[in-house]
Amino acid sequence: MSESVPTNTSIWSKGMMAVTAAQFLSAFGDNALLFATLALLKSQFYPDWSQPILQMVFVGAYIIFAPFVGQVADSFAKGRVMMFANSLKLLGAASICFGVNPFIGYTLVGIGAAAYSPAKYGILGELTTGDKLVKANGLMEASTIAAILLGSMAGGVLADWHVLAALGVCAVMYGGAVIANLFIPKLPAARPGQSWRFTPMTASFFNACRVLWRNGETRFSLLGTSMFWGAGVTLRFLLVLWVPTALGITDNATPTYLNAMVAVGIVLGAGAAAKLVTLQTVARCMPAGILIGIVVLIFALQHALLPAYALLFLMGICGGFFVVPLNALLQERGKHTVGAGNAIAVQNLGENAAMLLMLGLYSLAVKVGMPVVGIGVGFGGLFALAITGLWIWQRRR
């Protein structure tokens, strides 16, 4: 557990391996917890439209704490910030296990996740440099998607067996992430000595927002990643209702298997992006973004399991190829302007505002009785049009 600053910028350094392990365990817990908690809501007879509300309280924590978490990440060693954040996640998961209202426990996990995100991505720019940052992002995304793959399946399968066992596994994973964080080198704080008074902190954050949204490159990245993650989280909940409607399958595991296919595809797409896209050729990712929406539209019309798996796998490949270069672009430009932690916090605000909006619209659509297939078709078509518009804007610029 070295406390020195690493000089090795390789993506295979000990520091990067510790970050990757911590991210895997934490993301495994996040994804297993979502499906375990959804199973808990079903077992306690919560209405269908309340399921997106669970994610909305999680997302709300990101938005509320957005002005502060970036400064926290830049004011302390990011590995220690990650450890504190995973401890909050552990507390939230454990509280659900012990009977605390699931919405309260999941909010605690959301607060931990809000603090965790700027640190986990910001530290990549401190452990790697230049175009290695794209490769480091690819490794991080591959670790995350492997965790989504295994965590989602574990959450669904265990919940079909015993909901409390599934929740307990989530708590254990968060505990493992806390231990892995201890092996991340204690790097110097990126911006020590900042004011901790409310007004200067919020002023600093909103200044970072202005800087990044006024810059053409970072605005392009922020818009692309926000649309992607807003769509991704909505698709998860769409699958939970689509599977019994389109396929006639009512278990907890099948939606997690379908999510896993997306995860497998994203691993391949992230790897391809790391090899084929650089910071100078980021626009190469845009056709993949348009294809995401087209594939969602076609997927919503399926009534058989095999083509559904194939389409979600293709969707994942497009997603990984689309989002990894955009993340790397923001981290590189943000590191030299407002600080990596602040840049990721601004990104989180945009992404989670998009999630909140899309989940709210989805929950409303379900509540008023719109057919789930129609929701999927409209969702895919609108996403493809939105990414097309972003690409046209970027090319003209």
Residue, then its C-alpha position, 0 to 999 in steps of 0.5 A: m500500500s504505497e503512499s508515493v506518487p507513481t511514475n509509471t503511466s502504463i495502464w497495467s501499473k499497480g495503481m491502475m490495477a487497484v483502481t480497476a479491481a475497486q471499480f469492478l467490485s463497486a459496480f458489481g454491487d451497484n448492478a446486483l443491488l438494483f435488480a435485488t431491490l427491484a425484486l424486493l419491491k415486487s415482493q412487497f407489491y409496489p406498483d410498476w410505475s414506482q420502479p423507475i422512482l427507485q432509480m430517480v432517488f439514486v439519480g437525485a443524489y447525483i444532482i443535489f451533490a454535484p456542486f460539491v463532489g468534484q471539489v471533494a475529489d480534487s481536494f483529497a487523494k482520490g483513492r481515499v475519496m473512493m474508499f469513503a464513497n464505497s463505505l457509504k454504499l456499503l451502509g446503504a446496502a446493509s440498511i436495506c438488508f436490515g429492513v430499512n425502507p428500500f428507497i432510503g437505503y438506495t438513496l444512501v447508495g446514490i450519495g456514495a455513487a455521486a462522491y465516487s464517480p468524479a474520483k474514479y474517473g479523475i484518477l485516470g488522468e493522474l495515473t496515465t497520460g495522453d492517448k493512454l488515457v483512452k486505453a485507460n478508459g477502455l480498461m475502466e469501461a471493460s471492468t465496469i461492463a464485466a461487473i454489470l454483466l456478472g452483477s446483473m445476473a447475480g442480482g436476478v438469479l439470487a433474487d429468484w432464490h432469496v431476496l435477502a441473500a441477493l442483498g447480502v451479496c451486494a453488501v459483501m461486494y461493497g466491502g471488498a471495494v473498500i479493501a481494494n481502495l486501500f491499495i490505490p497509491k495516495l496521490p497528491a490532491a489535485r487542487p488542495g486548499q479550496s474554500w469549504r464554504f457553501t457559496p464559494m463551493t457552489a460558485s466554483f462548480f457553476n463556473a466549471c459548468r460555464v467553462l465546459w459548456r461554453n467550450g465546443e469540444t467539452r460541450f459535445s462530449l457532455l451532450g453525447t454522454s448525457m444522452f447515452w446514459g439517460a437512454g441506458v438507464t431507461l432501457r434497463f427499466l424498459l426491459v423489466l416490463w418488456v420481457p413479460t409483455a413481449l416474451g411471456i416470461t415473468d422471472n427476475a433473471t431474464p431481464t438481467y440476462l438481456n442486460a448482460m448481453v448489452a454488457v458483453g457488447i460494450v466490452l467489445g465496443a470499448g476495446a475497439a474504440a481504444k484501438l481505432v479512436t484517438l482524441q483527434t478522431v473522436a467524431r468516428c464514434m457518432p455513427a455508432g451512437i445513431l445505430i444504438g437508437i435504430v437497434v432499440l427500435i427494432f428490438a422493441l418489436q421482437h417476440a422471440l428471445l434469440p433475436a432479442y439477445a443478438l440485438l442487445f449484443l449489437m447495441g452494446i458494441c455500439g454503446g461501448f464504441f460511442v461513449v469511451p472516446l467521449n469520456a476520454l475527451l472530457q477528462e483530457r480537456g477538463k484536466h487542463t481547465v477546471g480539474a478532472g474531478n470538477a469536469i466529471a462532476v459537471q458531466n455527472l450533473g448533465e448525465n443524471a439530469a438526462m436520466l431523471l428526465m428520461l426516467g420521469l417520462y418513462s414512469l409517466a408513460v407507464k402510469v398512463g398506460m402506454p404499451v411498452v412496445g410503443i414506448g420502446v419504438g418511440f424511445g429508439g427513434l427519438f434517440a437516433l434522431a437526437i444523436t444525428g442532430l448532435w453529429i450534424w452540429q459537431r460537423r458544422r462547428 
